[in-house]
Amino acid sequence: MQILAVSFGSLGAFILFNFFFALIYILSRSAGNGLYRWVTHDLDFLEIIFAPLFGLTQWAASSLYERFNWFIARVFLIFYAITILILSILCFSLFGYFTDRM
């Protein structure tokens, strides 16, 4: 039970970081790219370390901004942010459930 609680708690935290990163990307594409470059400092091993924290949103936002214009990409990013917020709430709820069962 402890393994499940820790895994859902950490997954919820990773998804919550992606939610805040998606909000930055909704504000501005250059702010999102700038933050990601600032966090990784263009070092390959830092990109691997920060992949759970920012990688999913970086991939989604980059592909959306490349494929669509800025307005449609931001609308899709709003839906993406709502979806990952719901997933984060679900993971934290499961984390609370499994910690109460211990």
Contacts in CASP RR format, 6 or more apart in sequence:
PFRMAT RR
TARGET T0000
AUTHOR 0000-0000-0000
METHOD contacts of the structure
MODEL  1
MQILAVSFGSLGAFILFNFFFALIYILSRSAGNGLYRWVTHDLDFLEIIF
APLFGLTQWAASSLYERFNWFIARVFLIFYAITILILSILCFSLFGYFTD
RM
1 98 0 8 1.000
1 101 0 8 1.000
1 102 0 8 1.000
2 102 0 8 1.000
4 94 0 8 1.000
4 98 0 8 1.000
5 95 0 8 1.000
5 96 0 8 1.000
5 98 0 8 1.000
5 99 0 8 1.000
5 102 0 8 1.000
8 91 0 8 1.000
8 92 0 8 1.000
8 94 0 8 1.000
8 95 0 8 1.000
8 98 0 8 1.000
9 91 0 8 1.000
9 92 0 8 1.000
9 95 0 8 1.000
11 91 0 8 1.000
12 87 0 8 1.000
12 88 0 8 1.000
12 91 0 8 1.000
12 92 0 8 1.000
12 95 0 8 1.000
14 52 0 8 1.000
14 53 0 8 1.000
15 84 0 8 1.000
15 87 0 8 1.000
15 88 0 8 1.000
15 91 0 8 1.000
16 88 0 8 1.000
17 53 0 8 1.000
17 54 0 8 1.000
18 53 0 8 1.000
18 54 0 8 1.000
18 55 0 8 1.000
18 56 0 8 1.000
18 57 0 8 1.000
18 84 0 8 1.000
19 81 0 8 1.000
19 84 0 8 1.000
19 85 0 8 1.000
19 88 0 8 1.000
21 32 0 8 1.000
21 35 0 8 1.000
21 36 0 8 1.000
21 53 0 8 1.000
21 54 0 8 1.000
21 57 0 8 1.000
21 58 0 8 1.000
22 57 0 8 1.000
22 60 0 8 1.000
22 61 0 8 1.000
22 77 0 8 1.000
22 80 0 8 1.000
22 81 0 8 1.000
22 84 0 8 1.000
23 81 0 8 1.000
24 31 0 8 1.000
24 32 0 8 1.000
24 35 0 8 1.000
25 31 0 8 1.000
25 32 0 8 1.000
25 57 0 8 1.000
25 61 0 8 1.000
25 77 0 8 1.000
26 74 0 8 1.000
26 77 0 8 1.000
26 78 0 8 1.000
26 81 0 8 1.000
29 61 0 8 1.000
29 65 0 8 1.000
29 70 0 8 1.000
29 73 0 8 1.000
32 61 0 8 1.000
36 54 0 8 1.000
36 58 0 8 1.000
39 46 0 8 1.000
39 50 0 8 1.000
39 54 0 8 1.000
40 46 0 8 1.000
40 47 0 8 1.000
40 50 0 8 1.000
56 84 0 8 1.000
57 80 0 8 1.000
57 84 0 8 1.000
60 77 0 8 1.000
60 80 0 8 1.000
61 73 0 8 1.000
61 77 0 8 1.000
64 73 0 8 1.000
64 76 0 8 1.000
64 77 0 8 1.000
64 80 0 8 1.000
65 73 0 8 1.000
67 73 0 8 1.000
68 76 0 8 1.000
END
